[in-house]
Amino acid sequence: MESIIVACIMGVVTLVGVILSNSKLRAVMEVKLDALTAKVEKYNRVLERTYKLEQDMAVTKHDIEEIKGKVA
């Protein structure tokens, strides 16, 4: 009978330890995920701005070629 009680107590203690460990791990993972999400959003903004600059440069090059054609 004592061994069953000891086993139950050990099981409860182990379960509490696992739950606490998982909650801490989950909190750390959420913080890391938030940081990664912020980095990805920042990268995406830079990528969008670069794409816009490339479009603007293409228009500018076209305008310069057009002006050269008129001057020449």
HURAUR-V361928 format. One record per helix or strand of 3 or more residues. SS is the DSSP state (hx for helix, st for strand). FROM is the first residue (numbers start at 1). TO is the last residue. If there is no record, write none. Layout:
ss->SS from->FROM to->TO
ss->SS from->FROM to->TO
This chain:
ss->hx from->2 to->71
